[in-house]
Amino acid sequence: MTEPRARMPAIWSDGLGRASIRSVQALAVAALASAIIWAATRVPLVIIPVLIAAILAAAISPLVRWLTRHAWPRALAVVAAFVAILAVVGGIIAGIVVLVYNQWSELSARAASGVDQLHTFLNNGPFPVSDRQITAAVDSAREFFTSSTFGAEALTGARTVGDIFAGVVLTAVTLFFFLKDGPEIRTFLIGFLPAGHRAKARLAADRSTAVLGGYVRGTAIVAAIDGLTVGIVLAIMGVPLALPLGVFIFMGGFIPIVGATVAGTLAIVVALISNGLVQALIVVAVVIGVNQLEHHFLQPVLMGKVLSIHGLAILLVLAAGTIVAGIVGALLAVPITAVGWTVLKTWTGRDPLPGPEPLPGPEFPAGEALE
């Protein structure tokens, strides 16, 4: 270990010199990571569907394996799982559209009285707001929606809708091939590594797949509990669109920390407009209670062993993902970090390769020690 240092010039062989070399190496790695992130953000319409498809494939692959173990041809098992997922998603979307259409008239009828109650509360509440201030805020909103700025935003939104549709199609196609040819794709990519690293790379890939699958299934369970709880409370209180709002909260649950809260805000607004201030405050209490249950019980129990990442790290990663890629970054930041941490632990030996199975030996009664 000392021979390379002996051949180095004196300026690089002391403590400061070695620290300088490490600093240059760290900067080079940081530059490479920045270049990769920059390149990925230049083609989001390709990178994001591929990442989402990889996450979904990790969650769906156990179903494909279960079907293949029951004598299904792999191609048929992939098609069956793929069609089942599409049917579930399509059924949820269609159900939301039908429910919103059927209950929209009821919500509109309640909205008039709800707005009157809200107006009275704003005038006479603990922080009174005058009619002139309300009118000024409404006029400002009207000017924005009739301005050229809003027209440009609407045109941008139309382009975004087109990008989203193309991304959904690409995600579906990529997911199909990941499910069908996933092992072959993984073997092909690992083949570029040196032979001595391939076993460790396969183990890292297997553990990453398990982490991604566990993350998606655990998040789905937590989100389902959130959506079901809030939806039942809304239905008991007679709030219109209770089921669609519960589904929105379920979907928001896939964005850690903030997703369910943002979706719950929509439920609070609907309850305020349709049922009044008192019931809106009840919904606020329910949403807060559900979030506390999620953060302090459901997440640690269902996700702690899967991710092995501290809550503060998740919060920081979520913030960074939101800054880099908006809501999509918030959606993908945690699973990507979990996979990166899994790969790092496997590669550095913190989560070592499994050793050989111990040879069978004599069994001793419990508590008896060998001398």
Buried (B, 14 or more C-beta within 10 A) or exposed (E): EEEEEEEBEEEEBEEEBEEEEEEEEEEEEEEEEEEEEEEBEEEBEEBBBBBBBBBBBBBBBBBBEEBBEEEBEBEEBBBBBBEEBEEEEEEBEEEBEEBBEEBEEEBEEBBEEBEEBBEEBBEEEEEEBEEEEBEEEEEEEEEEEEEEEEEEEEEEEEEEEEEEEEBEEBBBEBBBBBBBBBEEEBEEEBEEEEEEEBEBBBBBBEBBBBBBBBBBBBBBBBBBBBBBBBBBBBEEBEBBBBBBBBBBBBBBBBBBBBBBBEBBBBBBBBBBBBBBBEBBEBBBEBBEEBBEBBBEEBBEEBBEEBBEBEBEEBBEBBBBBBEBBEEBBBBBBBBBBBBEBBBEBBBEEEBEEEEEEEEEEEEEEEEEEEE
